[in-house]
């Protein structure tokens, strides 16, 4: 006999009966295994979008035009502003990492990037299942799920494909200033450095 897939206990309500801070606490516990140390609720009004950010992508990053998750495949700054206007709340995910392979293109760096990437996607999925049906993650750094991106051919991992924070023209440093969170830019590749992702909520 076929199971009833539409039983009440299989339906995730769009209106969340749980308190929001309780759900965020659930997310904090999941985040720990991905080296995400802090989760800060913000408004989308706190998020700064600037046209100059994609200059850093186009002139200075070898992923530009070679990756499904980087410009020019990602929204322009005007499109990003329009999309952000459809949200009011977001979560800023903050972590710290040591990676002396930062400027290299090797397997060790890829493992670190993939762990960071999957953390954001895993938290986005959990939030979706808890009723935040608009949840959408913007990840830290460029996609490293494949050793070499198949772009412009079909993506191998379309379900996990997400744009990076910077590819959406988000000025993460101004965003941190807007919420009063101090930051420090690493001056040496051996230094521990902070990284940031965002999850748009609703």
TORTOR-215445 format. One record per residue: residue in one letter; x, y, z of N, C-alpha, C in turn; residue number from 1. Coordinates in steps of 0.05 Angstrom, whole numbers, padded with zeros to 5 digits. Layout:
REC residuo    nxx    nyy    nzz   caxx   cayy   cazz    cxx    cyy    czz num
REC       a      X      Y      Z      X      Y      Z      X      Y      Z NUM
...
// end
This chain:
REC residuo    nxx    nyy    nzz   caxx   cayy   cazz    cxx    cyy    czz num
REC       x  00017 -00024  00000  00000  00000  00000  00018  00025  00000   1
REC       x  00013  00044 -00018  00029  00068 -00020  00025  00086  00003   2
REC       x  00047  00096  00014  00046  00115  00037  00033  00141  00028   3
REC       x  00019  00153  00046  00007  00179  00041  00028  00201  00044   4
REC       x  00037  00212  00022  00059  00232  00023  00049  00259  00032   5
REC       x  00023  00262  00035  00012  00288  00042  00001  00289  00070   6
REC       x  00011  00271  00087  00003  00272  00115  00012  00298  00127   7
REC       x -00002  00307  00147  00003  00333  00160  00032  00335  00170   8
REC       x  00043  00312  00181  00070  00314  00193  00092  00314  00172   9
REC       x  00084  00312  00146  00104  00314  00125  00105  00342  00113  10
REC       x  00088  00359  00122  00086  00386  00111  00101  00406  00129  11
REC       x  00120  00421  00117  00134  00442  00132  00119  00468  00129  12
REC       x  00110  00479  00151  00093  00504  00150  00109  00527  00141  13
REC       x  00097  00545  00125  00110  00569  00116  00111  00590  00138  14
REC       x  00091  00589  00155  00092  00606  00179  00105  00590  00201  15
REC       x  00127  00601  00213  00143  00586  00231  00132  00588  00260  16
REC       x  00123  00566  00271  00112  00567  00299  00135  00570  00319  17
REC       x  00159  00560  00313  00181  00563  00332  00192  00591  00332  18
REC       x  00203  00598  00354  00216  00625  00356  00240  00625  00338  19
REC       x  00244  00648  00326  00266  00651  00307  00293  00646  00319  20
REC       x  00297  00655  00343  00324  00651  00356  00329  00622  00362  21
REC       x  00308  00606  00366  00312  00577  00371  00322  00564  00345  22
REC       x  00311  00572  00322  00320  00560  00297  00348  00568  00291  23
REC       x  00355  00593  00297  00383  00602  00292  00402  00587  00310  24
REC       x  00393  00580  00334  00410  00564  00352  00415  00536  00340  25
REC       x  00395  00525  00328  00399  00499  00313  00420  00502  00292  26
REC       x  00419  00524  00277  00438  00529  00256  00466  00532  00267  27
REC       x  00468  00545  00289  00495  00548  00302  00508  00522  00307  28
REC       x  00493  00502  00317  00504  00476  00324  00513  00462  00299  29
REC       x  00498  00464  00277  00506  00451  00252  00531  00465  00241  30
REC       x  00533  00491  00244  00554  00507  00233  00582  00500  00244  31
REC       x  00582  00490  00269  00608  00485  00282  00626  00466  00267  32
REC       x  00614  00446  00254  00631  00426  00241  00643  00437  00214  33
REC       x  00633  00461  00206  00643  00473  00182  00661  00497  00189  34
REC       x  00670  00499  00214  00688  00520  00224  00675  00548  00221  35
REC       x  00648  00549  00223  00634  00575  00224  00630  00581  00254  36
REC       x  00644  00602  00263  00645  00609  00291  00623  00627  00301  37
REC       x  00611  00642  00283  00592  00663  00291  00571  00666  00270  38
REC       x  00546  00669  00279  00524  00674  00260  00509  00699  00270  39
REC       x  00508  00719  00253  00497  00745  00261  00473  00751  00244  40
REC       x  00449  00753  00257  00426  00763  00241  00429  00792  00233  41
REC       x  00424  00798  00208  00426  00825  00198  00401  00831  00181  42
REC       x  00397  00856  00175  00376  00864  00156  00390  00867  00129  43
REC       x  00375  00864  00107  00387  00868  00081  00394  00897  00076  44
REC       x  00383  00915  00093  00391  00943  00092  00420  00947  00101  45
REC       x  00430  00928  00117  00458  00929  00127  00478  00921  00105  46
REC       x  00468  00907  00085  00486  00895  00064  00492  00916  00043  47
REC       x  00517  00921  00040  00526  00942  00021  00533  00929 -00006  48
REC       x  00521  00940 -00027  00526  00932 -00055  00539  00955 -00070  49
REC       x  00561  00949 -00083  00576  00970 -00097  00587  00960 -00124  50
REC       x  00586  00977 -00144  00595  00968 -00171  00624  00961 -00171  51
REC       x  00641  00975 -00155  00670  00970 -00156  00678  00942 -00149  52
REC       x  00661  00928 -00134  00669  00901 -00124  00676  00882 -00147  53
REC       x  00660  00883 -00168  00665  00865 -00190  00690  00872 -00206  54
REC       x  00701  00896 -00202  00727  00903 -00214  00748  00884 -00202  55
REC       x  00746  00877 -00177  00765  00859 -00164  00763  00831 -00176  56
REC       x  00739  00824 -00186  00735  00798 -00199  00747  00799 -00227  57
REC       x  00741  00820 -00242  00749  00821 -00270  00779  00826 -00273  58
REC       x  00790  00842 -00255  00818  00849 -00257  00832  00840 -00231  59
REC       x  00841  00816 -00231  00855  00806 -00207  00848  00778 -00199  60
REC       x  00828  00765 -00212  00821  00738 -00205  00819  00721 -00230  61
REC       x  00832  00699 -00230  00832  00682 -00254  00807  00665 -00258  62
REC       x  00788  00668 -00239  00763  00654 -00242  00742  00669 -00259  63
REC       x  00748  00694 -00264  00729  00711 -00279  00725  00698 -00307  64
REC       x  00699  00694 -00314  00692  00684 -00341  00699  00654 -00345  65
REC       x  00706  00640 -00323  00714  00612 -00326  00698  00594 -00307  66
REC       x  00678  00606 -00292  00665  00591 -00271  00636  00599 -00270  67
REC       x  00619  00578 -00266  00590  00583 -00265  00581  00601 -00241  68
REC       x  00598  00603 -00221  00591  00618 -00197  00604  00645 -00194  69
REC       x  00617  00654 -00216  00631  00679 -00216  00621  00697 -00239  70
REC       x  00626  00723 -00238  00619  00740 -00261  00633  00731 -00286  71
REC       x  00620  00734 -00310  00595  00750 -00314  00570  00733 -00312  72
REC       x  00572  00708 -00301  00548  00691 -00298  00530  00700 -00275  73
REC       x  00541  00715 -00257  00526  00724 -00233  00512  00751 -00238  74
REC       x  00494  00759 -00220  00480  00784 -00225  00498  00809 -00225  75
REC       x  00490  00829 -00240  00504  00855 -00239  00497  00868 -00212  76
REC       x  00510  00890 -00206  00505  00904 -00181  00476  00913 -00180  77
REC       x  00465  00923 -00202  00437  00932 -00203  00418  00909 -00199  78
REC       x  00424  00886 -00211  00407  00862 -00208  00409  00852 -00179  79
REC       x  00433  00853 -00167  00436  00844 -00139  00420  00862 -00120  80
REC       x  00420  00888 -00125  00404  00906 -00108  00374  00900 -00111  81
REC       x  00365  00894 -00135  00337  00887 -00140  00330  00861 -00125  82
REC       x  00347  00842 -00127  00342  00816 -00113  00342  00820 -00083  83
REC       x  00360  00835 -00072  00361  00840 -00043  00336  00854 -00033  84
REC       x  00324  00871 -00051  00300  00885 -00043  00277  00866 -00038  85
REC       x  00279  00841 -00047  00258  00822 -00042  00261  00807 -00015  86
REC       x  00282  00814 -00001  00287  00803  00026  00289  00825  00047  87
REC       x  00284  00818  00071  00288  00837  00094  00309  00827  00114  88
REC       x  00312  00800  00116  00329  00789  00136  00350  00771  00123  89
REC       x  00373  00769  00136  00395  00752  00127  00411  00743  00151  90
REC       x  00428  00723  00147  00447  00714  00167  00475  00718  00156  91
REC       x  00492  00730  00171  00521  00733  00164  00536  00710  00178  92
REC       x  00549  00693  00163  00564  00671  00174  00594  00679  00175  93
REC       x  00606  00677  00198  00633  00685  00202  00651  00662  00211  94
REC       x  00673  00659  00199  00692  00638  00207  00720  00648  00206  95
REC       x  00739  00632  00216  00767  00639  00214  00782  00614  00204  96
REC       x  00803  00619  00188  00816  00597  00174  00846  00603  00172  97
REC       x  00862  00582  00174  00890  00583  00167  00893  00568  00141  98
REC       x  00905  00580  00121  00908  00568  00095  00932  00579  00080  99
REC       x  00955  00567  00085  00979  00578  00072  00981  00571  00042 100
REC       x  00959  00557  00032  00957  00551  00004  00939  00571 -00011 101
REC       x  00932  00593  00002  00912  00611 -00008  00916  00619 -00037 102
REC       x  00940  00625 -00045  00945  00634 -00072  00954  00612 -00091 103
REC       x  00950  00587 -00082  00958  00565 -00099  00932  00551 -00109 104
REC       x  00935  00535 -00130  00913  00521 -00141  00919  00491 -00138 105
REC       x  00914  00480 -00114  00921  00452 -00109  00899  00439 -00093 106
REC       x  00903  00413 -00088  00882  00397 -00075  00877  00406 -00046 107
REC       x  00899  00414 -00032  00895  00422 -00004  00878  00447 -00002 108
REC       x  00882  00466 -00020  00866  00490 -00020  00837  00483 -00027 109
REC       x  00833  00465 -00046  00806  00457 -00055  00791  00445 -00032 110
REC       x  00803  00428 -00016  00789  00416  00007  00779  00436  00026 111
REC       x  00795  00457  00032  00786  00478  00050  00763  00493  00038 112
REC       x  00765  00500  00013  00744  00516 -00001  00718  00500 -00001 113
REC       x  00719  00474 -00008  00695  00457 -00010  00682  00455  00017 114
REC       x  00697  00452  00039  00685  00451  00066  00670  00476  00072 115
REC       x  00682  00499  00066  00669  00525  00071  00644  00527  00055 116
REC       x  00645  00519  00029  00623  00521  00011  00600  00503  00020 117
REC       x  00606  00478  00027  00585  00460  00035  00571  00468  00061 118
REC       x  00587  00482  00078  00575  00492  00103  00552  00511  00098 119
REC       x  00556  00530  00080  00536  00550  00073  00511  00536  00061 120
REC       x  00516  00517  00042  00494  00503  00029  00479  00486  00049 121
REC       x  00493  00473  00067  00480  00456  00087  00461  00472  00105 122
REC       x  00471  00496  00114  00455  00513  00131  00431  00524  00116 123
REC       x  00435  00531  00091  00413  00541  00074  00391  00519  00072 124
REC       x  00399  00495  00068  00380  00473  00065  00364  00469  00091 125
REC       x  00379  00470  00114  00365  00466  00140  00345  00488  00144 126
REC       x  00352  00513  00137  00333  00535  00141  00309  00532  00123 127
REC       x  00314  00523  00098  00291  00518  00080  00271  00498  00092 128
REC       x  00282  00476  00103  00265  00456  00115  00251  00465  00140 129
REC       x  00261  00486  00153  00249  00497  00177  00229  00519  00171 130
REC       x  00223  00523  00145  00203  00542  00138  00212  00567  00123 131
REC       x  00238  00571  00122  00248  00595  00107  00251  00587  00077 132
REC       x  00229  00587  00063  00228  00576  00036  00243  00593  00016 133
REC       x  00250  00618  00023  00265  00635  00006  00295  00635  00012 134
REC       x  00304  00618  00031  00332  00618  00039  00350  00613  00015 135
REC       x  00371  00630  00013  00390  00628 -00009  00418  00636  00000 136
REC       x  00437  00618 -00004  00464  00623  00006  00482  00637 -00014 137
REC       x  00499  00655 -00004  00520  00667 -00019  00546  00659 -00005 138
REC       x  00563  00645 -00019  00585  00631 -00006  00611  00648 -00005 139
REC       x  00630  00639  00010  00656  00652  00012  00675  00640 -00009 140
REC       x  00690  00657 -00022  00709  00650 -00043  00695  00637 -00067 141
REC       x  00711  00628 -00086  00701  00617 -00111  00694  00588 -00108 142
REC       x  00678  00577 -00126  00670  00549 -00126  00695  00531 -00131 143
REC       x  00697  00510 -00116  00719  00491 -00120  00709  00462 -00120 144
REC       x  00683  00459 -00125  00671  00432 -00124  00684  00414 -00145 145
REC       x  00692  00425 -00167  00706  00410 -00188  00735  00420 -00189 146
REC       x  00753  00403 -00196  00781  00411 -00199  00783  00433 -00221 147
REC       x  00768  00429 -00242  00767  00450 -00263  00737  00452 -00271 148
REC       x  00727  00476 -00270  00699  00481 -00276  00693  00473 -00305 149
REC       x  00669  00462 -00310  00661  00454 -00337  00651  00478 -00354 150
REC       x  00649  00501 -00341  00640  00525 -00355  00654  00529 -00382 151
REC       x  00639  00535 -00404  00610  00541 -00405  00592  00517 -00410 152
REC       x  00604  00493 -00408  00587  00469 -00411  00571  00464 -00386 153
REC       x  00554  00445 -00386  00535  00440 -00364  00549  00435 -00338 154
REC       x  00539  00447 -00316  00550  00445 -00289  00546  00416 -00279 155
REC       x  00567  00406 -00266  00566  00379 -00255  00550  00377 -00229 156
REC       x  00550  00399 -00214  00536  00400 -00188  00516  00423 -00187 157
REC       x  00495  00422 -00204  00477  00445 -00205  00462  00450 -00179 158
REC       x  00457  00428 -00163  00442  00431 -00138  00458  00446 -00117 159
REC       x  00485  00446 -00119  00502  00459 -00100  00514  00485 -00110 160
REC       x  00507  00492 -00134  00518  00516 -00146  00507  00541 -00133 161
REC       x  00525  00558 -00122  00517  00583 -00109  00537  00605 -00117 162
REC       x  00528  00629 -00119  00547  00651 -00124  00562  00659 -00099 163
REC       x  00585  00670 -00103  00600  00680 -00080  00590  00707 -00071 164
REC       x  00596  00715 -00047  00588  00741 -00037  00598  00763 -00055 165
REC       x  00623  00762 -00063  00635  00783 -00079  00623  00784 -00107 166
REC       x  00616  00761 -00118  00605  00760 -00145  00578  00774 -00147 167
REC       x  00565  00779 -00123  00540  00794 -00122  00546  00824 -00117 168
REC       x  00571  00832 -00121  00579  00860 -00117  00575  00869 -00088 169
REC       x  00576  00850 -00069  00572  00858 -00041  00599  00866 -00029 170
REC       x  00600  00890 -00018  00623  00901 -00005  00622  00891  00024 171
REC       x  00636  00869  00029  00634  00856  00055  00646  00874  00077 172
REC       x  00666  00889  00070  00679  00906  00091  00660  00928  00100 173
REC       x  00647  00941  00081  00628  00962  00088  00604  00950  00103 174
REC       x  00596  00926  00095  00575  00912  00110  00582  00908  00139 175
REC       x  00607  00899  00143  00616  00895  00171  00616  00921  00186 176
REC       x  00625  00943  00173  00624  00969  00186  00596  00977  00193 177
REC       x  00577  00971  00175  00549  00978  00179  00537  00966  00204 178
REC       x  00547  00942  00211  00536  00928  00235  00554  00931  00259 179
REC       x  00575  00946  00256  00593  00951  00278  00611  00928  00285 180
REC       x  00617  00911  00266  00634  00888  00272  00663  00894  00262 181
REC       x  00682  00894  00281  00710  00900  00272  00721  00877  00255 182
REC       x  00740  00884  00239  00753  00864  00222  00782  00871  00218 183
REC       x  00798  00852  00211  00827  00856  00206  00834  00841  00181 184
REC       x  00848  00854  00163  00857  00842  00138  00884  00828  00143 185
REC       x  00885  00802  00136  00911  00788  00139  00932  00800  00121 186
REC       x  00955  00804  00131  00977  00816  00116  00998  00795  00106 187
REC       x  00995  00771  00116  01014  00750  00109  00998  00724  00104 188
REC       x  01007  00708  00084  00992  00684  00077  00991  00664  00100 189
REC       x  01010  00666  00118  01011  00647  00141  00992  00655  00163 190
REC       x  00981  00679  00162  00963  00689  00183  00936  00676  00181 191
REC       x  00923  00673  00204  00895  00665  00205  00879  00688  00193 192
REC       x  00859  00682  00177  00843  00703  00165  00813  00697  00168 193
REC       x  00796  00718  00169  00767  00714  00171  00755  00709  00144 194
REC       x  00733  00695  00143  00718  00692  00118  00688  00695  00125 195
REC       x  00673  00703  00105  00645  00710  00109  00627  00699  00087 196
REC       x  00605  00689  00095  00584  00680  00076  00558  00693  00085 197
REC       x  00538  00693  00068  00511  00703  00075  00490  00683  00068 198
REC       x  00469  00683  00083  00444  00668  00075  00421  00688  00076 199
REC       x  00410  00693  00054  00385  00710  00052  00362  00693  00063 200
REC       x  00346  00705  00080  00325  00689  00094  00297  00694  00083 201
REC       x  00287  00718  00087  00260  00724  00079  00255  00754  00077 202
// end
